[in-house]
Amino acid sequence: MLAESLIVHSIGSALCLFTVLQAGEASPTKPRDGDSGAVSAVDEKQVIQVIPVKHGNAHEILRVFQPLNLKVCVAVDGTTNSLVVRGAPAAVASAAELTATLDRPSEAPNVGDPVFIEVKHRDVEDLCAMIQKNFDLGSTRVGIDPINHLLIVNGNRDAAARIRALVERVDTPRAPLRLTFFFIRGEILNDGNVADAGSAPALPAKLRPVAAVLAETGFTNMELSAPLTTNATEDSFFSAGGRLAGGNSQGAMEFQVEGKVRPSSQPGHASIEVRGDVEFIPAEGSAPNTMFRAETTLVTRLGDYVVVAAAPSSLTSGEAMALVVRVDSAEPTAPAGR
């Protein structure tokens, strides 16, 4: 029987429920020598596989699994040094394959033969930090060449092979995303009343639901000042800006957004760090004045409008600004069949 004190870890977005740990339930078949692990069917959509770790430590392999989006639940059976993996058959098979790659006999160090691993799609510094945090490297050293996007592994040949296998699995092309930011200018009601969302004729029809939400916070007389659009992928930085002239005597407003798209384990969602600024640039050439600034990290479902921040202007009493973001997939769509 498996120990009832197993700690279950969710890797990715899988639902964790190990019924085999409940009293009276049968445990999966104990793996035999030479097996890659017995598989027990839970239902038509999920299976449980016990994967014996023969050369390494099951807890170390679990630490390598945790940053990855494998979409499985994993527990460690310390008495047999095994991983207990539950999930969809394909996801469990992928976890078993990665375990076999990582679970190899140690070899003598080979310090004089560094290995260079090209990183094509992910941030090489972030990937190096993940490896250093989750691998028991021993005497092996991992560094980076940021100019050429290389990981430099110097030490045990087996450790280098394990790191290369991990990089090949996680360094995959990221789905392109389209980020659209809307700066909405308005006024704030100070009499305690709720504004009428219908008082926003200048907003496009798709932003009317946003106007209704802002109206509940006191926004009125809203207008779209500047939409900014840029493309980005996971683990990449983005930046976009623009200027709105107000005439020779009125100066101009400058809009800027920047940030980074972070990996999200939730399908159909995006995680972004964003900072938005609005500056007023006087016509007479005086120094710019910051009207509005917002900075946050958020997770949003693709296609939703999200109010990042809404606040009164720092320059004009009664004036306010809101920053709204929408993230969409920028994958090219296949032409419709004729």
Buried (B, 14 or more C-beta within 10 A) or exposed (E): EBEEEBEBBBBBEBEBEBEBBEEEEEBBBBBEEEEBBBBBEBEEEBBBBBBBBBEBBBBBBBBBBBBBBBBBBBBBBBEBBBBBBBBBBEBBBBBBEBBBBBBBEEEEBBEEEEBEBEBEBBBBEBBBEBBEEBBEBEEBBBEBEEEEBBBBBBBBBBBBBBBBBBBEBBBEEBEBBBBBBBBBBBBBBEEEEEBEBEBBEBBEEEBBEBBBBBBEBBBBBBEBBBBBEBEBBBBBEBEBEBEEEEEEEEBBBBBBBBBBBBBBBEEEBBBBBBBBBBBBBEEEEEEBBEBBBBBBEBBBEBEEBBBBBBBBBBEEEEBBBBBBBBBBBEEEEEEEEE
